[in-house]
Amino acid sequence: MSTIVVTGGSGRLGRSVVGGLSDGGHRVISVDRDAVPAGQLAPGAVQHTVDLLAPGEALRILRETAPDAVIHLAAIAVPFSAPEEVIFTTNTRLAYAVLSAATEVGVPKIITASSPTVLGYGSPAGWLPGAFPLDEETTPRPWNAYALSKLIAEQTMQMFAAAQGGRIRYAAFRPCFVISPEEWEGAPTQQGHTLAERLADPALAAPSLFNYVDARDVADFLDLLLAKMDSIPNGQTFFVGAADALATEPLAGLIPQFLPGSAALAAHLAGTTPAFSIEKARKLLGWEPRRSWRNELRTDPSRLNDEAPVAFAAAASGSKETS
């Protein structure tokens, strides 16, 4: 049984990761500034309330817990939810504090969360990729503090991997728009609207290019990544998303309506093909997401377009989307 520290374990994604890893037989320690309310912590997991930005606290808690792996999720998770300087300094300091402390302690496996937003879609100045689907080879062009902080988290991971060689294993992952289990039941997403509304009105999902992932699939991905980190090249970054798009129509027709000049690039995104590729995770890890909105949403898909207006005229530029 491995001991795994999950920073940010009280968050939307963190709760599912703690629960999934606990169900997988690991001893999970949630480290967060805020505690999960009594009765909501995953069975078998423990939690420590820690301010990881306080000097020496990351090093202290990792020395005390002596984990086999660290998964760093703690961050300000929503772009523009705080002043840009606060988001940038908080997220970059957290990443460095946790990764450097874990490296100093000698934790064998260290994973940090990034974000698809590092690619720069939604820029008010305009944005087009070299090709669709987007993958780990797509050039990052962050345009806000949140996206830049996540790219720096990746680069921090790569810096430590370069310095440590194979002695410690590192990785980063870019989870798409995270859907927590209660949101399939109708709870509001982090953007304030429901998934049924997001599917019925393409303008709501267009800013994130219709990406999404079930939080439980992220937990499954991380469990598999931990098991295979010793057998893959060190310092890898992975997109983690659903196998389809959060849309009721093919993206070949939807994306050009919100992303001017993308018709030729998006033309082959037929059927349910998403804009973000997960082929690297499939090939290197053998991972496959198990959940889709088509089998998780507690709303009849045939009624979606009757529940909210379809707005094709809205532009995605400048939207405050997370993933």
Phi and psi in degrees as GROMACS dihedral restraints (atoms count N, CA, C in turn):
[ dihedral_restraints ]
;  ai    aj    ak    al  type     phi  dphi    fc
    3     4     5     6     1   -87.0    20    10
    4     5     6     7     1   148.0    20    10
    6     7     8     9     1  -100.4    20    10
    7     8     9    10     1   122.3    20    10
    9    10    11    12     1  -123.7    20    10
   10    11    12    13     1   125.4    20    10
   12    13    14    15     1   -92.1    20    10
   13    14    15    16     1   127.8    20    10
   15    16    17    18     1  -115.2    20    10
   16    17    18    19     1   110.8    20    10
   18    19    20    21     1   -79.7    20    10
   19    20    21    22     1   147.5    20    10
   21    22    23    24     1    71.3    20    10
   22    23    24    25     1    26.9    20    10
   24    25    26    27     1   -69.0    20    10
   25    26    27    28     1   -10.7    20    10
   27    28    29    30     1   -90.7    20    10
   28    29    30    31     1    -5.6    20    10
   30    31    32    33     1   -79.6    20    10
   31    32    33    34     1   179.2    20    10
   33    34    35    36     1   -57.5    20    10
   34    35    36    37     1   -51.1    20    10
   36    37    38    39     1   -74.4    20    10
   37    38    39    40     1   -39.9    20    10
   39    40    41    42     1   -57.1    20    10
   40    41    42    43     1   -41.2    20    10
   42    43    44    45     1   -62.0    20    10
   43    44    45    46     1   -40.5    20    10
   45    46    47    48     1   -71.3    20    10
   46    47    48    49     1   -36.5    20    10
   48    49    50    51     1   -66.0    20    10
   49    50    51    52     1   -45.4    20    10
   51    52    53    54     1   -59.9    20    10
   52    53    54    55     1   -45.6    20    10
   54    55    56    57     1   -65.2    20    10
   55    56    57    58     1   -43.8    20    10
   57    58    59    60     1   -65.4    20    10
   58    59    60    61     1   -42.4    20    10
   60    61    62    63     1   -69.4    20    10
   61    62    63    64     1   -35.4    20    10
   63    64    65    66     1   -63.7    20    10
   64    65    66    67     1   -43.7    20    10
   66    67    68    69     1   -63.7    20    10
   67    68    69    70     1   -27.5    20    10
   69    70    71    72     1   -79.7    20    10
   70    71    72    73     1     2.4    20    10
   72    73    74    75     1    96.6    20    10
   73    74    75    76     1     8.0    20    10
   75    76    77    78     1   -89.2    20    10
   76    77    78    79     1   155.7    20    10
   78    79    80    81     1   -90.3    20    10
   79    80    81    82     1   112.9    20    10
   81    82    83    84     1  -110.1    20    10
   82    83    84    85     1   132.7    20    10
   84    85    86    87     1  -117.4    20    10
   85    86    87    88     1   113.9    20    10
   87    88    89    90     1   -87.3    20    10
   88    89    90    91     1   127.7    20    10
   90    91    92    93     1  -120.5    20    10
   91    92    93    94     1   116.9    20    10
   93    94    95    96     1  -153.4    20    10
   94    95    96    97     1   156.1    20    10
   96    97    98    99     1   -66.9    20    10
   97    98    99   100     1   -31.6    20    10
   99   100   101   102     1  -111.4    20    10
  100   101   102   103     1   140.6    20    10
  102   103   104   105     1   -88.0    20    10
  103   104   105   106     1   148.0    20    10
  105   106   107   108     1   -72.2    20    10
  106   107   108   109     1   134.7    20    10
  108   109   110   111     1   -56.8    20    10
  109   110   111   112     1   151.0    20    10
  111   112   113   114     1   -53.6    20    10
  112   113   114   115     1   135.1    20    10
  114   115   116   117     1    90.0    20    10
  115   116   117   118     1   -11.7    20    10
  117   118   119   120     1  -103.8    20    10
  118   119   120   121     1    -8.1    20    10
  120   121   122   123     1   -74.7    20    10
  121   122   123   124     1   139.5    20    10
  123   124   125   126     1   -57.1    20    10
  124   125   126   127     1   139.8    20    10
  126   127   128   129     1   -55.9    20    10
  127   128   129   130     1   132.5    20    10
  129   130   131   132     1    89.3    20    10
  130   131   132   133     1   -17.6    20    10
  132   133   134   135     1   -83.3    20    10
  133   134   135   136     1   155.8    20    10
  135   136   137   138     1  -125.1    20    10
  136   137   138   139     1   160.2    20    10
  138   139   140   141     1  -135.3    20    10
  139   140   141   142     1   148.6    20    10
  141   142   143   144     1  -125.5    20    10
  142   143   144   145     1   130.5    20    10
  144   145   146   147     1   -90.3    20    10
  145   146   147   148     1   112.2    20    10
  147   148   149   150     1  -140.9    20    10
  148   149   150   151     1   138.1    20    10
  150   151   152   153     1   -92.4    20    10
  151   152   153   154     1   100.3    20    10
  153   154   155   156     1   -69.6    20    10
  154   155   156   157     1   -11.2    20    10
  156   157   158   159     1   -86.2    20    10
  157   158   159   160     1   -13.4    20    10
  159   160   161   162     1   -70.2    20    10
  160   161   162   163     1   136.4    20    10
  162   163   164   165     1   -53.8    20    10
  163   164   165   166     1   127.3    20    10
  165   166   167   168     1    82.4    20    10
  166   167   168   169     1    -8.1    20    10
  168   169   170   171     1   -70.5    20    10
  169   170   171   172     1   -39.0    20    10
  171   172   173   174     1   -62.6    20    10
  172   173   174   175     1   -42.9    20    10
  174   175   176   177     1   -65.7    20    10
  175   176   177   178     1   -41.0    20    10
  177   178   179   180     1   -61.7    20    10
  178   179   180   181     1   -49.7    20    10
  180   181   182   183     1   -68.1    20    10
  181   182   183   184     1   -33.3    20    10
  183   184   185   186     1   -74.2    20    10
  184   185   186   187     1   -33.0    20    10
  186   187   188   189     1   -66.9    20    10
  187   188   189   190     1   -39.6    20    10
  189   190   191   192     1   -68.0    20    10
  190   191   192   193     1   -40.0    20    10
  192   193   194   195     1   -89.6    20    10
  193   194   195   196     1   -22.6    20    10
  195   196   197   198     1    45.1    20    10
  196   197   198   199     1    59.9    20    10
  198   199   200   201     1   -77.6    20    10
  199   200   201   202     1   162.3    20    10
  201   202   203   204     1   -85.3    20    10
  202   203   204   205     1   -19.0    20    10
  204   205   206   207     1  -155.9    20    10
  205   206   207   208     1   152.5    20    10
  207   208   209   210     1  -125.5    20    10
  208   209   210   211     1   131.1    20    10
  210   211   212   213     1  -116.5    20    10
  211   212   213   214     1   113.4    20    10
  213   214   215   216     1   -96.4    20    10
  214   215   216   217     1   108.4    20    10
  216   217   218   219     1  -112.6    20    10
  217   218   219   220     1   -17.1    20    10
  219   220   221   222     1   -60.6    20    10
  220   221   222   223     1   129.1    20    10
  222   223   224   225     1  -178.0    20    10
  223   224   225   226     1   163.9    20    10
  225   226   227   228     1   -74.6    20    10
  226   227   228   229     1   115.6    20    10
  228   229   230   231     1   -95.0    20    10
  229   230   231   232     1    -6.6    20    10
  231   232   233   234     1  -121.2    20    10
  232   233   234   235     1   120.9    20    10
  234   235   236   237     1   -56.6    20    10
  235   236   237   238     1   141.6    20    10
  237   238   239   240     1    66.1    20    10
  238   239   240   241     1    12.0    20    10
  240   241   242   243     1   -82.1    20    10
  241   242   243   244     1    -5.4    20    10
  243   244   245   246     1  -149.4    20    10
  244   245   246   247     1   168.1    20    10
  246   247   248   249     1   -54.6    20    10
  247   248   249   250     1   146.3    20    10
  249   250   251   252     1   -55.1    20    10
  250   251   252   253     1   -41.4    20    10
  252   253   254   255     1   -63.6    20    10
  253   254   255   256     1   -37.7    20    10
  255   256   257   258     1   -67.1    20    10
  256   257   258   259     1   -44.5    20    10
  258   259   260   261     1   -60.8    20    10
  259   260   261   262     1   -47.0    20    10
  261   262   263   264     1   -62.8    20    10
  262   263   264   265     1   -50.4    20    10
  264   265   266   267     1   -68.9    20    10
  265   266   267   268     1   -39.5    20    10
  267   268   269   270     1   -63.5    20    10
  268   269   270   271     1   -51.1    20    10
  270   271   272   273     1   -69.0    20    10
  271   272   273   274     1   -40.6    20    10
  273   274   275   276     1   -71.4    20    10
  274   275   276   277     1   -38.9    20    10
  276   277   278   279     1   -65.3    20    10
  277   278   279   280     1   -40.4    20    10
  279   280   281   282     1   -61.2    20    10
  280   281   282   283     1   -46.4    20    10
  282   283   284   285     1   -61.0    20    10
  283   284   285   286     1   -45.8    20    10
  285   286   287   288     1   -67.7    20    10
  286   287   288   289     1   -42.4    20    10
  288   289   290   291     1   -60.4    20    10
  289   290   291   292     1   -45.9    20    10
  291   292   293   294     1   -73.1    20    10
  292   293   294   295     1   -45.7    20    10
  294   295   296   297     1   -67.5    20    10
  295   296   297   298     1   -38.4    20    10
  297   298   299   300     1   -69.7    20    10
  298   299   300   301     1   -40.2    20    10
  300   301   302   303     1   -64.8    20    10
  301   302   303   304     1   -43.5    20    10
  303   304   305   306     1   -63.2    20    10
  304   305   306   307     1   -37.4    20    10
  306   307   308   309     1   -67.8    20    10
  307   308   309   310     1   -43.4    20    10
  309   310   311   312     1   -62.9    20    10
  310   311   312   313     1   -38.9    20    10
  312   313   314   315     1   -71.8    20    10
  313   314   315   316     1   -24.1    20    10
  315   316   317   318     1    88.8    20    10
  316   317   318   319     1    29.9    20    10
  318   319   320   321     1   -61.8    20    10
  319   320   321   322     1   127.7    20    10
  321   322   323   324     1   -66.4    20    10
  322   323   324   325     1   -31.0    20    10
  324   325   326   327     1  -133.7    20    10
  325   326   327   328     1   127.1    20    10
  327   328   329   330     1  -132.9    20    10
  328   329   330   331     1   123.5    20    10
  330   331   332   333     1  -124.9    20    10
  331   332   333   334     1   137.1    20    10
  333   334   335   336     1  -123.8    20    10
  334   335   336   337     1   144.7    20    10
  336   337   338   339     1   -82.9    20    10
  337   338   339   340     1   137.0    20    10
  339   340   341   342     1  -118.8    20    10
  340   341   342   343     1  -147.8    20    10
  342   343   344   345     1  -160.8    20    10
  343   344   345   346     1   145.4    20    10
  345   346   347   348     1   -60.1    20    10
  346   347   348   349     1   -20.7    20    10
  348   349   350   351     1   -63.7    20    10
  349   350   351   352     1   -13.5    20    10
  351   352   353   354     1   -58.5    20    10
  352   353   354   355     1   -22.7    20    10
  354   355   356   357     1   -71.2    20    10
  355   356   357   358     1   -25.5    20    10
  357   358   359   360     1    98.7    20    10
  358   359   360   361     1     8.3    20    10
  360   361   362   363     1   -63.2    20    10
  361   362   363   364     1   151.1    20    10
  363   364   365   366     1    88.2    20    10
  364   365   366   367     1     2.1    20    10
  366   367   368   369     1   -60.5    20    10
  367   368   369   370     1   133.4    20    10
  369   370   371   372     1   -60.3    20    10
  370   371   372   373     1   -23.0    20    10
  372   373   374   375     1   -83.3    20    10
  373   374   375   376     1    -1.8    20    10
  375   376   377   378     1    97.6    20    10
  376   377   378   379     1   151.4    20    10
  378   379   380   381     1  -158.8    20    10
  379   380   381   382     1   134.4    20    10
  381   382   383   384     1  -141.1    20    10
  382   383   384   385     1   136.9    20    10
  384   385   386   387     1   -82.0    20    10
  385   386   387   388     1   171.3    20    10
  387   388   389   390     1   -71.9    20    10
  388   389   390   391     1   -28.8    20    10
  390   391   392   393     1  -165.2    20    10
  391   392   393   394     1   159.5    20    10
  393   394   395   396     1  -113.6    20    10
  394   395   396   397     1   148.1    20    10
  396   397   398   399     1   -74.5    20    10
  397   398   399   400     1   157.2    20    10
  399   400   401   402     1   -73.2    20    10
  400   401   402   403     1   140.7    20    10
  402   403   404   405     1  -143.7    20    10
  403   404   405   406     1  -170.7    20    10
  405   406   407   408     1   -68.0    20    10
  406   407   408   409     1   -13.5    20    10
  408   409   410   411     1   -90.7    20    10
  409   410   411   412     1    -9.8    20    10
  411   412   413   414     1   -65.1    20    10
  412   413   414   415     1   132.3    20    10
  414   415   416   417     1   -67.4    20    10
  415   416   417   418     1   124.7    20    10
  417   418   419   420     1   -68.9    20    10
  418   419   420   421     1   138.7    20    10
  420   421   422   423     1  -142.4    20    10
  421   422   423   424     1    65.2    20    10
  423   424   425   426     1   -62.1    20    10
  424   425   426   427     1   143.1    20    10
  426   427   428   429     1  -123.5    20    10
  427   428   429   430     1     1.9    20    10
  429   430   431   432     1  -139.0    20    10
  430   431   432   433     1   169.3    20    10
  432   433   434   435     1   -64.0    20    10
  433   434   435   436     1   -36.9    20    10
  435   436   437   438     1   -62.2    20    10
  436   437   438   439     1   -52.3    20    10
  438   439   440   441     1   -61.8    20    10
  439   440   441   442     1   -41.6    20    10
  441   442   443   444     1   -63.9    20    10
  442   443   444   445     1   -40.2    20    10
  444   445   446   447     1   -63.6    20    10
  445   446   447   448     1   -33.8    20    10
  447   448   449   450     1   -73.6    20    10
  448   449   450   451     1   -36.3    20    10
  450   451   452   453     1   -65.1    20    10
  451   452   453   454     1   -39.8    20    10
  453   454   455   456     1   -65.4    20    10
  454   455   456   457     1   -33.8    20    10
  456   457   458   459     1   -61.1    20    10
  457   458   459   460     1   -41.9    20    10
  459   460   461   462     1   -61.8    20    10
  460   461   462   463     1   -45.5    20    10
  462   463   464   465     1   -67.5    20    10
  463   464   465   466     1   -32.8    20    10
  465   466   467   468     1   -63.4    20    10
  466   467   468   469     1   -44.2    20    10
  468   469   470   471     1   -58.6    20    10
  469   470   471   472     1   -45.3    20    10
  471   472   473   474     1   -67.4    20    10
  472   473   474   475     1   -33.3    20    10
  474   475   476   477     1   -61.6    20    10
  475   476   477   478     1   -47.9    20    10
  477   478   479   480     1   -66.5    20    10
  478   479   480   481     1   -37.0    20    10
  480   481   482   483     1   -63.0    20    10
  481   482   483   484     1   -40.2    20    10
  483   484   485   486     1   -65.2    20    10
  484   485   486   487     1   -35.1    20    10
  486   487   488   489     1   -78.9    20    10
  487   488   489   490     1   -28.9    20    10
  489   490   491   492     1   -97.0    20    10
  490   491   492   493     1   -12.1    20    10
  492   493   494   495     1    65.1    20    10
  493   494   495   496     1  -133.8    20    10
  495   496   497   498     1   -97.0    20    10
  496   497   498   499     1     4.3    20    10
  498   499   500   501     1   -65.0    20    10
  499   500   501   502     1   -38.8    20    10
  501   502   503   504     1  -124.3    20    10
  502   503   504   505     1   139.1    20    10
  504   505   506   507     1   -98.9    20    10
  505   506   507   508     1   134.7    20    10
  507   508   509   510     1  -127.4    20    10
  508   509   510   511     1   154.6    20    10
  510   511   512   513     1  -160.6    20    10
  511   512   513   514     1   161.7    20    10
  513   514   515   516     1  -132.8    20    10
  514   515   516   517     1   154.8    20    10
  516   517   518   519     1  -139.7    20    10
  517   518   519   520     1   149.0    20    10
  519   520   521   522     1  -114.6    20    10
  520   521   522   523     1    90.7    20    10
  522   523   524   525     1   -73.9    20    10
  523   524   525   526     1   135.4    20    10
  525   526   527   528     1   -70.3    20    10
  526   527   528   529     1  -172.3    20    10
  528   529   530   531     1   -54.8    20    10
  529   530   531   532     1   109.0    20    10
  531   532   533   534     1   -78.0    20    10
  532   533   534   535     1   128.5    20    10
  534   535   536   537     1  -108.7    20    10
  535   536   537   538     1   117.1    20    10
  537   538   539   540     1   -85.4    20    10
  538   539   540   541     1   156.7    20    10
  540   541   542   543     1   -52.8    20    10
  541   542   543   544     1   -39.6    20    10
  543   544   545   546     1   -68.1    20    10
  544   545   546   547     1   -20.0    20    10
  546   547   548   549     1   -73.6    20    10
  547   548   549   550     1   -25.3    20    10
  549   550   551   552     1   -66.5    20    10
  550   551   552   553     1   -24.2    20    10
  552   553   554   555     1   -86.5    20    10
  553   554   555   556     1    -6.2    20    10
  555   556   557   558     1   118.5    20    10
  556   557   558   559     1    -1.6    20    10
  558   559   560   561     1   -65.6    20    10
  559   560   561   562     1   147.8    20    10
  561   562   563   564     1   -63.2    20    10
  562   563   564   565     1   145.4    20    10
  564   565   566   567     1   -78.2    20    10
  565   566   567   568     1   179.4    20    10
  567   568   569   570     1   -65.7    20    10
  568   569   570   571     1   -12.1    20    10
  570   571   572   573     1   -95.0    20    10
  571   572   573   574     1    -2.0    20    10
  573   574   575   576     1    98.3    20    10
  574   575   576   577     1   -14.7    20    10
  576   577   578   579     1  -109.5    20    10
  577   578   579   580     1   166.7    20    10
  579   580   581   582     1   -85.8    20    10
  580   581   582   583     1   167.3    20    10
  582   583   584   585     1   -66.8    20    10
  583   584   585   586     1   -35.6    20    10
  585   586   587   588     1   -60.6    20    10
  586   587   588   589     1   -41.8    20    10
  588   589   590   591     1   -66.1    20    10
  589   590   591   592     1   -38.2    20    10
  591   592   593   594     1   -65.0    20    10
  592   593   594   595     1   -36.7    20    10
  594   595   596   597     1   -77.3    20    10
  595   596   597   598     1   -36.1    20    10
  597   598   599   600     1   -73.4    20    10
  598   599   600   601     1   -29.1    20    10
  600   601   602   603     1  -119.4    20    10
  601   602   603   604     1    98.7    20    10
  603   604   605   606     1   -56.4    20    10
  604   605   606   607     1   -23.8    20    10
  606   607   608   609     1   -62.2    20    10
  607   608   609   610     1   -25.1    20    10
  609   610   611   612     1   -75.3    20    10
  610   611   612   613     1   -37.0    20    10
  612   613   614   615     1   -93.4    20    10
  613   614   615   616     1   -13.8    20    10
  615   616   617   618     1   -59.7    20    10
  616   617   618   619     1   -39.1    20    10
  618   619   620   621     1   -58.4    20    10
  619   620   621   622     1   -29.5    20    10
  621   622   623   624     1   -98.4    20    10
  622   623   624   625     1    14.8    20    10
  624   625   626   627     1    57.0    20    10
  625   626   627   628     1    33.5    20    10
  627   628   629   630     1    64.8    20    10
  628   629   630   631     1    26.7    20    10
  630   631   632   633     1   -88.2    20    10
  631   632   633   634     1   155.5    20    10
  633   634   635   636     1  -168.3    20    10
  634   635   636   637     1   165.7    20    10
  636   637   638   639     1  -157.9    20    10
  637   638   639   640     1   140.6    20    10
  639   640   641   642     1   -73.0    20    10
  640   641   642   643     1   133.9    20    10
  642   643   644   645     1   -58.2    20    10
  643   644   645   646     1   -31.7    20    10
  645   646   647   648     1   -70.1    20    10
  646   647   648   649     1   -31.3    20    10
  648   649   650   651     1   -68.6    20    10
  649   650   651   652     1   -33.0    20    10
  651   652   653   654     1   -64.6    20    10
  652   653   654   655     1   -41.8    20    10
  654   655   656   657     1   -61.0    20    10
  655   656   657   658     1   -42.0    20    10
  657   658   659   660     1   -63.8    20    10
  658   659   660   661     1   -41.2    20    10
  660   661   662   663     1   -59.4    20    10
  661   662   663   664     1   -46.9    20    10
  663   664   665   666     1   -65.6    20    10
  664   665   666   667     1   -37.7    20    10
  666   667   668   669     1   -61.4    20    10
  667   668   669   670     1   -44.1    20    10
  669   670   671   672     1   -68.8    20    10
  670   671   672   673     1   -41.4    20    10
  672   673   674   675     1   -59.7    20    10
  673   674   675   676     1   -44.9    20    10
  675   676   677   678     1   -58.3    20    10
  676   677   678   679     1   -39.5    20    10
  678   679   680   681     1   -69.3    20    10
  679   680   681   682     1   -26.5    20    10
  681   682   683   684     1  -111.3    20    10
  682   683   684   685     1     3.2    20    10
  684   685   686   687     1   -60.4    20    10
  685   686   687   688     1   -30.4    20    10
  687   688   689   690     1   -73.7    20    10
  688   689   690   691     1   -15.6    20    10
  690   691   692   693     1  -110.9    20    10
  691   692   693   694     1     3.0    20    10
  693   694   695   696     1  -117.9    20    10
  694   695   696   697     1   162.3    20    10
  696   697   698   699     1   -56.9    20    10
  697   698   699   700     1   143.8    20    10
  699   700   701   702     1   -73.8    20    10
  700   701   702   703     1   151.6    20    10
  702   703   704   705     1    75.5    20    10
  703   704   705   706     1    30.7    20    10
  705   706   707   708     1   -83.2    20    10
  706   707   708   709     1   152.3    20    10
  708   709   710   711     1  -120.4    20    10
  709   710   711   712     1   138.3    20    10
  711   712   713   714     1  -129.9    20    10
  712   713   714   715     1   139.6    20    10
  714   715   716   717     1   -78.8    20    10
  715   716   717   718     1   139.2    20    10
  717   718   719   720     1  -128.1    20    10
  718   719   720   721     1   107.4    20    10
  720   721   722   723     1  -146.1    20    10
  721   722   723   724     1   176.0    20    10
  723   724   725   726     1   -71.8    20    10
  724   725   726   727     1   165.2    20    10
  726   727   728   729     1   -84.5    20    10
  727   728   729   730     1    -1.4    20    10
  729   730   731   732     1  -135.9    20    10
  730   731   732   733     1  -178.7    20    10
  732   733   734   735     1  -101.3    20    10
  733   734   735   736     1   154.2    20    10
  735   736   737   738     1   -84.2    20    10
  736   737   738   739     1    70.7    20    10
  738   739   740   741     1  -158.2    20    10
  739   740   741   742     1   149.6    20    10
  741   742   743   744     1   -93.0    20    10
  742   743   744   745     1    -4.9    20    10
  744   745   746   747     1  -126.6    20    10
  745   746   747   748     1   157.6    20    10
  747   748   749   750     1   -60.5    20    10
  748   749   750   751     1   142.6    20    10
  750   751   752   753     1   -68.6    20    10
  751   752   753   754     1   -19.2    20    10
  753   754   755   756     1   -57.5    20    10
  754   755   756   757     1   -32.7    20    10
  756   757   758   759     1   -94.6    20    10
  757   758   759   760     1   -30.6    20    10
  759   760   761   762     1   -77.0    20    10
  760   761   762   763     1   -49.3    20    10
  762   763   764   765     1   -58.3    20    10
  763   764   765   766     1   -43.7    20    10
  765   766   767   768     1   -60.9    20    10
  766   767   768   769     1   -22.0    20    10
  768   769   770   771     1   -74.0    20    10
  769   770   771   772     1   -19.6    20    10
  771   772   773   774     1  -116.1    20    10
  772   773   774   775     1   -15.1    20    10
  774   775   776   777     1  -126.4    20    10
  775   776   777   778     1    90.4    20    10
  777   778   779   780     1   -55.3    20    10
  778   779   780   781     1   135.9    20    10
  780   781   782   783     1    86.0    20    10
  781   782   783   784     1     6.7    20    10
  783   784   785   786     1  -101.3    20    10
  784   785   786   787     1     4.0    20    10
  786   787   788   789     1   -57.0    20    10
  787   788   789   790     1   -47.5    20    10
  789   790   791   792     1   -67.8    20    10
  790   791   792   793     1   -37.9    20    10
  792   793   794   795     1   -66.1    20    10
  793   794   795   796     1   -37.4    20    10
  795   796   797   798     1   -91.7    20    10
  796   797   798   799     1    -2.4    20    10
  798   799   800   801     1   -57.5    20    10
  799   800   801   802     1   -31.0    20    10
  801   802   803   804     1   -91.5    20    10
  802   803   804   805     1     5.6    20    10
  804   805   806   807     1   -83.9    20    10
  805   806   807   808     1    65.5    20    10
  807   808   809   810     1   -88.5    20    10
  808   809   810   811     1   166.0    20    10
  810   811   812   813     1    60.7    20    10
  811   812   813   814     1  -128.2    20    10
  813   814   815   816     1  -102.1    20    10
  814   815   816   817     1    11.6    20    10
  816   817   818   819     1   -57.9    20    10
  817   818   819   820     1   127.9    20    10
  819   820   821   822     1   -81.5    20    10
  820   821   822   823     1   167.6    20    10
  822   823   824   825     1   -81.5    20    10
  823   824   825   826     1   -13.5    20    10
  825   826   827   828     1  -116.2    20    10
  826   827   828   829     1   126.9    20    10
  828   829   830   831     1   -85.3    20    10
  829   830   831   832     1   139.0    20    10
  831   832   833   834     1  -114.8    20    10
  832   833   834   835     1    21.4    20    10
  834   835   836   837     1   -63.8    20    10
  835   836   837   838     1   -33.3    20    10
  837   838   839   840     1   -63.3    20    10
  838   839   840   841     1   -44.6    20    10
  840   841   842   843     1   -65.2    20    10
  841   842   843   844     1   -35.0    20    10
  843   844   845   846     1   -65.6    20    10
  844   845   846   847     1   -45.8    20    10
  846   847   848   849     1   -75.1    20    10
  847   848   849   850     1   -44.5    20    10
  849   850   851   852     1   -80.0    20    10
  850   851   852   853     1   -31.4    20    10
  852   853   854   855     1  -114.6    20    10
  853   854   855   856     1   -20.8    20    10
  855   856   857   858     1    75.6    20    10
  856   857   858   859     1    24.2    20    10
  858   859   860   861     1   -85.7    20    10
  859   860   861   862     1   143.5    20    10
  861   862   863   864     1  -142.0    20    10
  862   863   864   865     1   126.2    20    10
  864   865   866   867     1   -65.0    20    10
  865   866   867   868     1   142.1    20    10
  867   868   869   870     1  -102.8    20    10
  868   869   870   871     1    -9.2    20    10
  870   871   872   873     1  -121.9    20    10
  871   872   873   874     1   141.1    20    10
  873   874   875   876     1  -134.9    20    10
  874   875   876   877     1   154.0    20    10
  876   877   878   879     1   -59.7    20    10
  877   878   879   880     1   -24.1    20    10
  879   880   881   882     1   -68.6    20    10
  880   881   882   883     1   -24.8    20    10
  882   883   884   885     1  -117.1    20    10
  883   884   885   886     1     0.5    20    10
  885   886   887   888     1  -110.7    20    10
  886   887   888   889     1   -30.6    20    10
  888   889   890   891     1   -68.4    20    10
  889   890   891   892     1   131.5    20    10
  891   892   893   894     1   -91.1    20    10
  892   893   894   895     1    40.6    20    10
  894   895   896   897     1  -136.7    20    10
  895   896   897   898     1   139.3    20    10
  897   898   899   900     1   -65.0    20    10
  898   899   900   901     1   115.3    20    10
  900   901   902   903     1   -56.8    20    10
  901   902   903   904     1   -27.9    20    10
  903   904   905   906     1   -68.1    20    10
  904   905   906   907     1   -16.9    20    10
  906   907   908   909     1   -99.9    20    10
  907   908   909   910     1    -2.3    20    10
  909   910   911   912     1   -58.5    20    10
  910   911   912   913     1   -44.7    20    10
  912   913   914   915     1   -72.5    20    10
  913   914   915   916     1    -6.0    20    10
  915   916   917   918     1   -95.0    20    10
  916   917   918   919     1    -9.0    20    10
  918   919   920   921     1   -96.0    20    10
  919   920   921   922     1   -15.6    20    10
  921   922   923   924     1  -155.7    20    10
  922   923   924   925     1   151.2    20    10
  924   925   926   927     1   -68.1    20    10
  925   926   927   928     1   145.2    20    10
  927   928   929   930     1   -91.1    20    10
  928   929   930   931     1   115.8    20    10
  930   931   932   933     1  -111.7    20    10
  931   932   933   934     1   102.9    20    10
  933   934   935   936     1   -92.5    20    10
  934   935   936   937     1    -8.5    20    10
  936   937   938   939     1   -89.5    20    10
  937   938   939   940     1   -14.4    20    10
  939   940   941   942     1   -69.6    20    10
  940   941   942   943     1   144.5    20    10
  942   943   944   945     1   -99.0    20    10
  943   944   945   946     1   149.1    20    10
  945   946   947   948     1   -85.6    20    10
  946   947   948   949     1   -12.3    20    10
  948   949   950   951     1   -58.3    20    10
  949   950   951   952     1   132.3    20    10
  951   952   953   954     1    78.4    20    10
  952   953   954   955     1     4.3    20    10
  954   955   956   957     1   -68.6    20    10
  955   956   957   958     1   149.8    20    10
  957   958   959   960     1   -96.4    20    10
  958   959   960   961     1    58.1    20    10
  960   961   962   963     1   -86.1    20    10
  961   962   963   964     1   154.7    20    10
  963   964   965   966     1   -88.1    20    10
  964   965   966   967     1   -41.2    20    10
